Amino acid sequence: MTDSKKVVVVGAGWAGLGATYQLAKQGYDVTLLEAGSQTGGLVAGWKTEGGRSVEAGIHGFWYPYRNIFSLVKELELDPFTDWTRSAQYSPAGLEVESPIFQELPRLPSPLGTFAYTQFKRLPLSDRLSALPLMYAVVDFDNSDQAWQRYDGMTARELFRQYGVSERLYRESFEPMLLVGLFAPGEQCSAAAALGMLYYFILAHQADFDVVWCRGTVGEKIFKPWGDRIQNLSGKILYDQRVSDICVDEFDKVTAVTCGDEKFDADAVIFGVGISGIQKIVAGSKTLQKRREFRNLMNLGAIDVLAVRLWCDRKVNVPRPSNACFGFDKTTGWTFFDLNALHDEYTDETVSVIEVDFYHANQFLPLDNQEIIEIVQNYLTSCIPEFANAKIIDSSVIRLPRAVTHFAPGSYQHLLRAVTSFPNLYMSGDWVITNHGSWSQEKAYVTGLEAANLVIQQLSQGNMTQILPIEADEPHIQIARSLNQTLRNTVNSLLSGFLGLS
Ligand SMILES: Cc1cc2nc3c(=O)[nH]c(=O)nc-3n(C[C@H](O)[C@H](O)[C@H](O)COP(=O)(O)OP(=O)(O)OC[C@H]3O[C@@H](n4cnc5c(N)ncnc54)[C@H](O)[C@@H]3O)c2cc1C
């Protein structure tokens, strides 16, 4: 180990732990520095003083999360529920029920999604108004050019431009944006909206199928994963807030600093969120000198709120996971029946319910009691039985500026894994990758990609195999290739016409 190359990884979320694990497996002298007191980042879980399990919001693992599923298998863990059905509510009651798509006869995408989703009120004519949008779905192929074409437009403009009816937008697409990108359509990049919707819903029929951890993700995945890293001699140090980097005369990073403490490194991987990197840049003269890092100050992050309620009785919640819209114009929320999802509550005689709010700006200043009253009222609109339940315990976790905001025009400021410092790499769910995944899977994949770049540079060990997302279905491949040919022809005709070539 004494001759091993030293790597410092910053941030112990999916990205940072993913990188640390791969490097520890390849025999690197790897140190993971985490500002908080546990692993998991946005997915961290812990116990309250009263011994109740809580976490920073419930996290689903969708069908295309191939790399996370493969990791869990490699770690020999068994953390997940079976595939679950979900529902959608508005103040008018139940709106949509989703089946387990992989159990139904497979149709070419996105027909299965449209045919098998059970809309309770939304008229067929509104649903059919989504058809023209398929052109944008085909045209957005996750390439750099596609991001640049669509990123300047808001998702709201995109749906309007393609003739999506007001009602379909309000009752279907905007709720998906609020839950998938944590922001309303007028604040989301159209590129991010297309990428996210394709990955989670449209690419293959089964993509919307989801599993959940049978306890907190912290306890079920991060704790044993951290132990495995430490068994491989990887070091995980808590309460270490990285404040700066040190560079030599060739711009190579030689160390990171945490206040007065210095950690030497042959390479460094950042796996911190947008707010985290902005704080580091704000205090670092070295990073501020680079335009790419200064420009990170243009990015935004979104407030979320995670509430857990213990009721005095069992309330019958038909589906374990539920998304809601129409309660607050710019806020989406979800609720989960933890008796159905978490082992520790299966035999409870009282209901334990998680309620998470995304783009929750207006709720964060309220005191806990005010928040709980709102939550109980909202739950009652969906499931009237909640009116009779008394809340006997609760946890309210405020997460200001926590999640990545894919705002219109933000793509130009996002970083890639490779930076202008030769041995400094970036990872996290906001970092540009060609992989095509989103959220936890993207964070983990970018951690693996950064680890591979370090392995390549320092020539110690073998690169990790990263599983690609499932290929586009044949008809989408044909449509994309025709579209590309048409685009190239039009471009060359135009440049010929304008005398550019
Ligand atoms: C309420 C909620 C619900 C969500 N639901 C889902 C879901 O259902 N499915 C899904 O896939 N995704 C979901 N997400 C998104 C998912 O949590 C993120 O995409 C993912 O966790 C991001 O991981 P990351 O490693 O990029 O960053 P993070 O998890 O943000 O980790 C960054 C880490 O860096 C540390 N750090 C920051 N600054 C420093 C510093 N200076 N020094 C040292 N350490 C530092 C932080 O403490 C943190 O531990 C949800 C998020 C929230 C908040």
The ligand as an SDF file (V2000), in Angstrom:
LIG
                    3D

 53 58  0  0  0  0  0  0  0  0999 V2000
  -36.1330   14.6580   -1.3370 C   0  0  0  0  0  0  0  0  0  0  0  0
  -35.3450   14.0530   -2.4600 C   0  0  0  0  0  0  0  0  0  0  0  0
  -35.8930   13.0280   -3.1920 C   0  0  0  0  0  0  0  0  0  0  0  0
  -35.1760   12.4430   -4.2300 C   0  0  0  0  0  0  0  0  0  0  0  0
  -35.7170   11.3810   -4.8640 N   0  0  0  0  0  0  0  0  0  0  0  0
  -34.9650   10.6690   -5.7170 C   0  0  0  0  0  0  0  0  0  0  0  0
  -35.4280    9.4300   -6.2160 C   0  0  0  0  0  0  0  0  0  0  0  0
  -36.5280    9.0010   -5.8970 O   0  0  0  0  0  0  0  0  0  0  0  0
  -34.6110    8.7310   -7.0570 N   0  0  0  0  0  0  0  0  0  0  0  0
  -33.3820    9.2030   -7.4350 C   0  0  0  0  0  0  0  0  0  0  0  0
  -32.6610    8.5270   -8.1910 O   0  0  0  0  0  0  0  0  0  0  0  0
  -32.9260   10.3900   -6.9760 N   0  0  0  0  0  0  0  0  0  0  0  0
  -33.6680   11.1220   -6.1280 C   0  0  0  0  0  0  0  0  0  0  0  0
  -33.1920   12.2910   -5.6170 N   0  0  0  0  0  0  0  0  0  0  0  0
  -31.9320   12.8370   -6.1630 C   0  0  0  0  0  0  0  0  0  0  0  0
  -30.7080   12.1340   -5.5600 C   0  0  0  0  0  0  0  0  0  0  0  0
  -30.7690   12.2450   -4.1710 O   0  0  0  0  0  0  0  0  0  0  0  0
  -29.4340   12.7870   -6.0930 C   0  0  0  0  0  0  0  0  0  0  0  0
  -29.4480   12.7830   -7.5070 O   0  0  0  0  0  0  0  0  0  0  0  0
  -28.1760   12.0720   -5.6540 C   0  0  0  0  0  0  0  0  0  0  0  0
  -28.2560   11.6720   -4.3120 O   0  0  0  0  0  0  0  0  0  0  0  0
  -26.9810   13.0060   -5.8470 C   0  0  0  0  0  0  0  0  0  0  0  0
  -25.8150   12.3570   -5.3880 O   0  0  0  0  0  0  0  0  0  0  0  0
  -24.4200   13.1040   -5.4530 P   0  0  0  0  0  0  0  0  0  0  0  0
  -23.3920   12.1460   -4.9920 O   0  0  0  0  0  0  0  0  0  0  0  0
  -24.2540   13.7340   -6.7840 O   0  0  0  0  0  0  0  0  0  0  0  0
  -24.5090   14.3500   -4.4380 O   0  0  0  0  0  0  0  0  0  0  0  0
  -24.9300   14.4720   -2.9170 P   0  0  0  0  0  0  0  0  0  0  0  0
  -25.8270   13.3770   -2.4960 O   0  0  0  0  0  0  0  0  0  0  0  0
  -25.4050   15.8770   -2.7520 O   0  0  0  0  0  0  0  0  0  0  0  0
  -23.5480   14.2770   -2.1090 O   0  0  0  0  0  0  0  0  0  0  0  0
  -22.6120   15.3010   -1.9910 C   0  0  0  0  0  0  0  0  0  0  0  0
  -21.8410   15.1110   -0.6940 C   0  0  0  0  0  0  0  0  0  0  0  0
  -20.7820   16.0800   -0.6540 O   0  0  0  0  0  0  0  0  0  0  0  0
  -20.6550   16.5540    0.6770 C   0  0  0  0  0  0  0  0  0  0  0  0
  -19.9640   17.8510    0.6180 N   0  0  0  0  0  0  0  0  0  0  0  0
  -20.4480   19.0290    0.1390 C   0  0  0  0  0  0  0  0  0  0  0  0
  -19.4880   19.9910    0.2570 N   0  0  0  0  0  0  0  0  0  0  0  0
  -18.4040   19.3970    0.8000 C   0  0  0  0  0  0  0  0  0  0  0  0
  -17.1050   19.8560    1.1540 C   0  0  0  0  0  0  0  0  0  0  0  0
  -16.7240   21.1260    0.9750 N   0  0  0  0  0  0  0  0  0  0  0  0
  -16.2340   18.9820    1.7170 N   0  0  0  0  0  0  0  0  0  0  0  0
  -16.5810   17.6810    1.9100 C   0  0  0  0  0  0  0  0  0  0  0  0
  -17.8130   17.1820    1.5910 N   0  0  0  0  0  0  0  0  0  0  0  0
  -18.7050   18.0340    1.0460 C   0  0  0  0  0  0  0  0  0  0  0  0
  -22.1020   16.6370    1.1560 C   0  0  0  0  0  0  0  0  0  0  0  0
  -22.1650   16.6800    2.5710 O   0  0  0  0  0  0  0  0  0  0  0  0
  -22.6810   15.3490    0.5640 C   0  0  0  0  0  0  0  0  0  0  0  0
  -22.5230   14.2780    1.4380 O   0  0  0  0  0  0  0  0  0  0  0  0
  -33.8920   12.9290   -4.5860 C   0  0  0  0  0  0  0  0  0  0  0  0
  -33.3330   13.9820   -3.8540 C   0  0  0  0  0  0  0  0  0  0  0  0
  -34.0430   14.5350   -2.7950 C   0  0  0  0  0  0  0  0  0  0  0  0
  -33.3950   15.6140   -1.9810 C   0  0  0  0  0  0  0  0  0  0  0  0
  1  2  1  0
  2  3  1  0
  2 52  2  0
  3  4  2  0
  4  5  1  0
  4 50  1  0
  5  6  2  0
  6  7  1  0
  6 13  1  0
  7  8  2  0
  7  9  1  0
  9 10  1  0
 10 11  2  0
 10 12  1  0
 12 13  2  0
 13 14  1  0
 14 15  1  0
 14 50  1  0
 15 16  1  0
 16 17  1  0
 16 18  1  0
 18 19  1  0
 18 20  1  0
 20 21  1  0
 20 22  1  0
 22 23  1  0
 23 24  1  0
 24 25  2  0
 24 26  1  0
 24 27  1  0
 27 28  1  0
 28 29  2  0
 28 30  1  0
 28 31  1  0
 31 32  1  0
 32 33  1  0
 33 34  1  0
 33 48  1  0
 34 35  1  0
 35 36  1  0
 35 46  1  0
 36 37  1  0
 36 45  1  0
 37 38  2  0
 38 39  1  0
 39 40  1  0
 39 45  2  0
 40 41  1  0
 40 42  2  0
 42 43  1  0
 43 44  2  0
 44 45  1  0
 46 47  1  0
 46 48  1  0
 48 49  1  0
 50 51  2  0
 51 52  1  0
 52 53  1  0
M  END
$$$$
